[in-house]
Amino acid sequence: MSEQNMPKGKGPKNMPPFLKFNVYWIYGVIFLVLLALYFTGEGSLSKKMNWTELQTLAKNNDIEKVIVYNKRNVVEAFLKDSAAKAVFPDAKSSLKGAKVIVQIPSADYFSTEFGKWQQEYNLNAEVSYDDGGDMLWEFFISVAPFALLIFVWIFLMRRMSGQGGGGGGVFSVGKARAQIFDQTNRVNVNFNDVAGLSEAKQEVEEIVSFLKDPGKYTNLGGKIPKGALLVGPPGTGKTLLAKAVAGEANVPFFSLSGSDFVEMFVGVGASRVRDLFRQAKEKAPCIIFIDEIDAIGRARGKNPNMNSNDERENTLNQLLTEMDGFGTNSGVIILAATNRADILDKALLRAGRFDRQINVDLPDLRDRKEIFLVHLRPLKLDSSVDPDFLARQTPGFSGADIANVCNEAALIAARNGKESIQKEDFMSAVDRIVGGLEKRSRVYTQDEKRSIAIHESGHATISWFLEHANPLVKVTIVPRGKALGAAWYLPEERYITTTQQILDEMCATLGGRAAEEVFIGHISTGASNDLERVTKQAYAMVCYFGMSDKLPNLNYYDSTGQDWGFSKPYSEDTAKIIDAEVQRFISEQFERAKSILKEHAEGHAKLAALLLEREVIYSDDLEAIFGKRPWVSRSQEILNEEEKRKGSETEEHNPIFS
Ligand code: ATP
């Protein structure tokens, strides 16, 4: 019967699982070998005899030693070499320990009879008595250590190879652990799912176009980059972009993380790299994506004494070799992602390996709006939700943070039993992600509450009157996470910052402590976070940005973080000047904050009272107290421009409200 015609379930492929070969068979074989060893090992050359035969052996003085097992009524008589040869003529193994086993009526009877034989035949065999415990127990005692060893070994192997059971077990340790997406298991991500990142997308589009039609490039003698490195902060969409490349190009996609290569065994990493490239070449054209490549790609030779480092270096060397080793046009393209391109080995970044570095930065205002549009698509929204507004409220958020905000908002709305998600749910989600969970249950005395209100109003008042301070969104005295209260700002998205801008920010940050001193008369520990921030800013101004008059145009920062790593590349005298300058900057801004507060003491008092009453106040309330803010922030300018542009365009259908 041909294999195709076999009834279902009977063919070799459909054998019952216990008949199929798997690793447990090998463990079984090892166990049987052990068993065999036990019974065939030293002293197991044995034969059963009767009483008369034993007497003959005694008569010929062939017995060397006798052990009497009281309980089992058995005697083991160990033979002298000459006698053993006669008794076991066919024995191939050593005759040492050869014995005969004889059943006796009783130990007493044997000892009387044997005593007689000793005298009569002048027999000088030594006799010993044994309890003659359980055979099974003896077997257990001798096999247990081996069994335990095997068990520990199996356990370790399974843990190391990360396999739950069955499958390859220990034998797959050297195999690459890539997740493979191909025809059967397709990547369902395309460029439409990746919002923003227009420059990065443009770069990878060339890779897609090569994978779709390599001839277009190779006909002209062109070579496609072998690898592209996506570099950027966490959650900015590097993995997503790599997946989109695979989805668009419709080629197999091997996805794995740098740490998947590293293992306790020496040589496993290198073997996994080899295996990965072998598999990839079989499936070419395809994409290999290595996430967090810094786990193996870290610069070599930093810790030569560490063994684990040797293993990582071997892995890296193998990766370098493989990336050099395959032909340019073999169709295997490597994408890798990292948050830290600066610590990667130079050899990895040279042209011909990862010769393209694609920066995937935190999204700006426009990109954030697009990311919101992608993640708002599946949500049921209220008409109050405006992606523009949400994008403005989330400066510094990564794509992953935005995805999280959308999900969190849906959960908050569901918790409150709403039919659709409203703007305030998004605001609560943003607050929660930035500040942590609200802790309304925390109990404060009236004095503490008043001091927090004065502190937060201090920040709010000063930021209202300083040109470069970030515009305020809201002030709250509801504790959240570790903070007792907070003033929430809309940080401007600047690419360069001037001295005056930093000073204004420092002044606003010191506003809380200044308000405590001016309006309460004593200071508290509540400002420690502000002070830490201000101190760091001041040091950065002096040591990194060369903004101090006394030490102009000097930068003591080593951005390479490598060779010539001076911990303190300046003299003690300079250190004193640095400290003095830092103190000067901070005290000047503190005095400035106090004078602004004194000038607007009345407004500040109203604000603090309102805050105590309502717990949360918004920029509108500040406007009502202080009048319109004299400065227009840059983000406000961008928004105004956008509004104007929008107005001139025909109204667009907004997909999220459909
Ligand atoms: P890490 O460096 O920590 O590995 P990453 O840069 O690889 O992070 P991803 O895993 O790609 O980040 O992104 C996480 C999630 O964030 C994605 O699944 C997606 O939901 C969302 N996201 C990030 N960037 C974008 C974007 N540009 N457009 C749409 N969604 C995004």
Residues whose N, C-alpha, C, O or C-beta is under 5 A from the ligand:
A	BS01	ATP	D193 V194 A195 G196 G232 P233 P234 G235 T236 G237 K238 T239 L240 I371 V374 G399 A400 A403
